[in-house]
Amino acid sequence: LYPAELDLKKALWYLEQGEDIDPNFCDMHHQFAMVYYSMGRVLEFEERNVKGVLCQFSMHQAYDHFQTYWEHTLGVDRSVETRQRYEKYRKILNDEVMRQDEQLKREKKGKGQGGSVEDEL
């Protein structure tokens, strides 16, 4: 990349256009997070990054960023507000893991009973 030619406002505009076209394209969250971080808009980065972790297309890279960011942030900012934000995002991730685990258990249970998708509809 060429930092001298980096236009974060333009990148953000393009991301917003893409999100307007397809608001369900979850990969956008990670892209937004990276632009927000580069712009120093860390609260917006935090929101989008956790959504990026929840996206199957960006979860690995977004989770790496999540871990690195929070390890550093909690190390230098020991405020109650920062800890609360971190706990809020951890809860979002944990709740999603639990939801998917329960869904997987229901699916396995349904297969074990010899039922079919048609029976459930």
DAWO-V479786 format. One line per field, one symbol per residue. phi: phi as a letter, one per 40 degrees, with the letter a starting at -180 (. if undefined). burial: + if it has 16 or more other ideal C-beta (glycine too) atoms within 10 Angstrom, else -. A space follows every 50 residues. Layout:
# DAWO-V479786
phi=???
burial=???
This chain:
# DAWO-V479786
phi=.bdcbcbcccdccccccccccbccccccdccddccdcccgccccddcccc cccccccbdccccdcdccdccccccbbccccccccdcccccdcccccccc cccccccccccccgcbccccc
burial=----------++--+----------+-++++++++++---+--+++++++ ++++---++--++-++--++--+-----------++--+----------- ---------------------
